[in-house]
Amino acid sequence: MDARSIGVFDSGLGGISVLRDIVELMPCENYIYFGDSAHAPYGTKTREAILERSEQCTNFLLAKDVKAIVIACNTASALALDTIEKEIDLPIIGVVKPGAQMAVETTQNKRVGVIATESTIQSGLYQQLITEADPAITVYGKPCPLFVPLVENGRVHRGDVVIETVVKEYLTPLKAAGVDTLILGCTHYPLLEEVIGDFMGPDVTLIDSGAEAANLASTQFDPNEGTGTTQYFVSDDPQGFDQLAELFLQEKVDVGAELVDISRY
């Protein structure tokens, strides 16, 4: 039995939704979560900046002697995972590949939509992975930059005219394109699943890329015994992180995030 922790990192809060899914599947494991809140969001940054930040997050987790790393950030998964895989000798799981694979397996009409940050869409990785697996599939990408700040301000519920208006604005082209599968390509977006599902309709299947990564992670380890623990670390504003973490964990938890000077890594 390897009792070392599984490391999970994200640009900030969104990766907590992935962590929640992993803990649900593997409750006996220990976890270390790092949110790079000082540099969030990654979705508007250059490839070079995202790679630098991702390597710092990875180095911090390596210093904690983790046994595996989950990159719980679509932008970092799209732009940094391949490089980091070559640099470290540990299992490393991103959220893009599992989400893309599930979309390929799900679509019936060969029309797949992807909503994500600007950087994730511009990377073209979802489009590349899907069409490599099935060249008959047409992929429609749409950046949704207002979703993250709206989620972090709690605008996630049915009947909220603000989020419903923004969802309609962003997703109307994808609905008009006739997609039957829509990838939620940012870890904040599952909190909007009800609102997005209402707009897209019952014939469109929503793919939570973070949940698919959690499913993949759960197949990588022999089950441990006992009760696992989770430690939280952030690069800025631990009090603000603690307050918003409950939104993503969907339960009241004493998070107690610790502040880390990520520039040391």
C-alpha positions in Angstrom: 0.0 0.0 0.0 1.4 3.4 -1.0 0.0 6.0 1.5 1.6 8.9 -0.3 -0.7 11.7 -1.4 -2.2 12.3 -4.9 -1.4 15.8 -5.9 -4.0 17.9 -7.7 -3.4 21.4 -9.0 -5.4 24.1 -10.8 -5.1 27.8 -11.5 -7.4 28.5 -8.6 -10.7 27.1 -7.3 -12.2 25.2 -10.3 -10.1 22.2 -9.8 -11.8 21.5 -6.5 -14.7 20.1 -8.5 -12.3 17.5 -10.0 -10.9 16.8 -6.5 -14.4 16.3 -5.2 -15.1 13.7 -7.9 -11.8 11.9 -7.3 -12.3 11.8 -3.5 -15.8 10.4 -4.1 -14.3 7.5 -6.1 -11.2 7.0 -3.9 -12.1 8.1 -0.4 -9.3 6.3 1.3 -6.5 8.1 -0.6 -4.7 11.2 0.8 -4.7 14.3 -1.3 -2.8 17.6 -1.6 -4.6 20.3 -3.6 -2.7 23.4 -4.8 -4.6 26.4 -6.2 -2.5 28.9 -7.9 -4.8 31.8 -7.0 -2.1 34.4 -7.3 -2.0 33.8 -11.1 -5.6 32.9 -11.9 -7.1 32.7 -14.4 -4.7 30.8 -16.7 -7.2 31.0 -19.6 -6.1 34.5 -20.7 -2.4 33.9 -20.4 0.3 33.0 -23.0 1.4 29.5 -23.5 4.8 30.3 -22.0 3.3 31.8 -18.9 1.0 28.8 -18.5 3.9 26.3 -18.8 5.9 28.2 -16.3 3.1 28.3 -13.7 2.3 24.7 -14.3 5.9 23.6 -13.8 6.0 25.6 -10.5 2.8 23.9 -9.3 4.2 20.5 -10.3 7.5 21.2 -8.5 5.6 22.2 -5.3 3.7 18.9 -5.4 6.9 16.9 -6.0 8.4 18.6 -2.9 5.4 17.1 -1.0 6.4 13.6 -2.3 3.2 12.9 -4.1 2.7 9.6 -5.9 0.8 11.0 -8.9 -0.4 14.4 -10.2 -3.8 15.4 -11.6 -3.7 18.6 -13.6 -7.3 19.7 -12.8 -7.2 22.6 -15.2 -8.2 22.4 -18.9 -5.9 25.2 -19.9 -2.8 23.7 -18.2 -3.8 20.2 -19.5 -4.0 21.6 -23.0 -0.8 23.6 -23.0 1.6 22.1 -20.4 0.8 18.4 -19.8 2.9 17.0 -22.6 5.9 18.9 -21.5 5.5 18.0 -17.8 5.1 14.3 -18.7 8.6 14.4 -20.2 10.0 16.1 -17.1 8.8 13.9 -14.3 8.6 10.1 -13.7 5.2 9.9 -12.1 1.7 9.1 -13.3 0.2 12.4 -14.5 -3.4 12.8 -15.6 -5.0 15.8 -17.3 -8.6 16.6 -18.0 -8.6 17.2 -21.8 -7.9 13.7 -23.1 -10.5 11.9 -21.0 -13.1 14.4 -21.9 -12.3 14.2 -25.6 -12.4 10.4 -25.5 -15.8 10.4 -23.8 -17.2 12.8 -26.4 -16.0 10.6 -29.2 -17.8 7.6 -27.6 -21.0 9.6 -26.9 -21.8 11.6 -30.1 -24.3 10.0 -32.5 -24.5 12.7 -35.1 -20.8 13.5 -35.2 -21.2 17.1 -34.1 -19.4 17.9 -30.8 -19.3 21.3 -29.1 -16.5 22.4 -26.7 -16.8 25.3 -24.4 -13.7 26.4 -22.5 -11.4 29.3 -21.9 -9.9 31.3 -24.8 -6.5 29.6 -24.3 -7.9 26.1 -24.3 -10.0 26.7 -27.4 -7.0 28.4 -29.2 -4.8 25.4 -28.3 -7.0 23.2 -30.6 -6.2 20.2 -28.5 -9.8 19.1 -28.0 -10.4 19.5 -31.7 -7.2 17.6 -32.5 -7.9 14.6 -30.2 -11.5 14.2 -31.3 -10.8 14.3 -35.0 -7.8 12.0 -34.7 -10.0 9.5 -33.0 -12.8 9.9 -35.5 -12.2 12.2 -38.6 -16.0 12.2 -39.3 -16.7 14.3 -36.2 -17.0 18.1 -36.6 -15.9 20.0 -33.5 -17.3 23.4 -32.7 -15.3 25.4 -30.1 -16.6 28.4 -28.2 -14.7 30.4 -25.6 -16.9 31.5 -22.7 -14.8 34.0 -20.7 -17.7 35.4 -18.5 -18.6 32.0 -17.0 -15.7 31.8 -14.5 -16.3 35.2 -12.8 -20.1 34.5 -12.8 -19.6 31.1 -11.2 -17.2 32.5 -8.5 -19.9 35.1 -7.7 -22.5 32.4 -7.2 -24.5 33.1 -10.4 -25.1 29.5 -11.1 -28.8 28.8 -10.5 -31.9 28.4 -12.7 -33.9 31.6 -12.8 -30.9 33.9 -12.5 -31.4 36.2 -15.5 -27.7 37.1 -15.7 -26.3 33.6 -16.2 -29.2 32.5 -18.3 -28.6 35.5 -20.6 -24.9 34.8 -20.9 -25.5 31.1 -21.5 -27.9 31.9 -24.3 -25.4 34.4 -25.9 -22.5 31.9 -25.8 -24.3 28.7 -26.7 -26.8 29.8 -29.3 -24.3 29.1 -32.2 -23.6 25.6 -30.8 -27.3 24.9 -30.5 -27.8 26.1 -34.1 -25.0 23.9 -35.3 -26.9 20.9 -34.0 -24.3 19.5 -31.6 -25.5 16.4 -29.7 -22.6 16.4 -27.3 -21.1 19.3 -25.4 -17.8 19.2 -23.5 -17.7 21.4 -20.4 -14.0 22.2 -20.9 -13.4 24.2 -17.8 -13.6 23.0 -14.2 -15.9 25.9 -13.3 -18.5 24.9 -15.8 -20.0 21.8 -14.1 -21.6 24.2 -11.6 -23.6 25.6 -14.6 -24.7 22.2 -15.7 -28.4 22.7 -14.9 -28.5 26.1 -16.7 -26.5 24.9 -19.7 -28.6 21.7 -19.9 -31.8 23.6 -19.8 -30.7 25.8 -22.7 -29.2 23.0 -24.9 -32.1 20.7 -24.3 -32.5 17.0 -23.4 -31.1 15.7 -26.7 -27.6 17.1 -25.9 -25.3 15.2 -23.7 -23.0 17.2 -21.4 -19.5 15.8 -20.9 -17.8 16.9 -17.6 -14.1 16.7 -18.5 -13.1 16.8 -14.9 -15.4 13.9 -13.9 -13.9 11.9 -16.8 -10.4 12.6 -15.5 -11.5 11.5 -12.0 -12.8 8.2 -13.5 -9.5 7.7 -15.2 -7.5 8.5 -12.0 -9.6 6.0 -10.0 -8.3 3.1 -12.3 -4.6 3.9 -11.7 -4.2 2.8 -8.0 -4.8 -0.2 -5.8 -7.4 0.8 -3.1 -6.0 2.0 0.2 -7.6 1.3 3.6 -8.8 3.7 6.2 -9.9 7.3 5.8 -8.0 9.7 3.6 -7.1 13.3 4.3 -6.9 16.4 2.1 -4.6 19.3 2.5 -5.2 22.6 0.7 -2.5 25.1 -0.4 -2.8 28.4 -2.3 -0.5 31.0 -3.7 -2.7 34.0 -2.6 -5.7 34.9 -0.4 -6.3 31.7 1.6 -9.2 33.2 3.4 -11.0 34.0 0.1 -10.2 30.5 -1.1 -11.7 29.0 2.0 -14.9 31.0 1.6 -15.4 30.0 -2.1 -14.3 26.4 -1.7 -17.6 25.3 -0.3 -19.3 26.3 -3.6 -17.2 23.8 -5.5 -17.2 21.1 -2.8 -21.0 21.5 -2.4 -20.7 21.0 1.3 -19.5 22.8 4.4 -15.9 21.9 5.0 -13.1 23.4 7.1 -10.7 23.9 4.2 -8.0 25.7 6.1 -5.9 26.5 3.0 -2.2 27.3 3.7 -0.3 30.1 1.8 2.7 29.1 -0.3 5.3 31.2 -2.0 5.1 29.5 -5.4 8.0 31.6 -6.7 10.4 29.3 -4.7 9.5 26.4 -6.9 
